[in-house]
Amino acid sequence: MKFDDLKNDPIGKRHGVGPGVVGNIKLNLGERVVKLDRHVIGVMKKFLQLEGVPVDAYDEFAKFIGIENPRYFDCILFEYGKAKNISA
């Protein structure tokens, strides 16, 4: 799914459904994705200072740094952001 086309998606066009909700659905269905939520984005941008990595490329970035399954990268970023109260 393209996050820039959520308005035309049957689920994405519902009120309150954004990239984070779609990412959570994908994670729960077992897809290998990084969920784009405020903790993940906050850690990437504020802690790791990776402003140049577009949020829709976090999956590819995880693979680039050697993490084969982006779900693990998501978990690390999310839990660290939650623990340190880092959010976008």
Secondary structure, DSSP 8 states (H G I E B T S, - for coil): --GGGGGGSTTTTSTT--HHHHHHHHHHTT-------HHHHHIIIIIS--TTS-GGGHHHHHHHTT-S-HHHHHHHHHHHHHHTT---
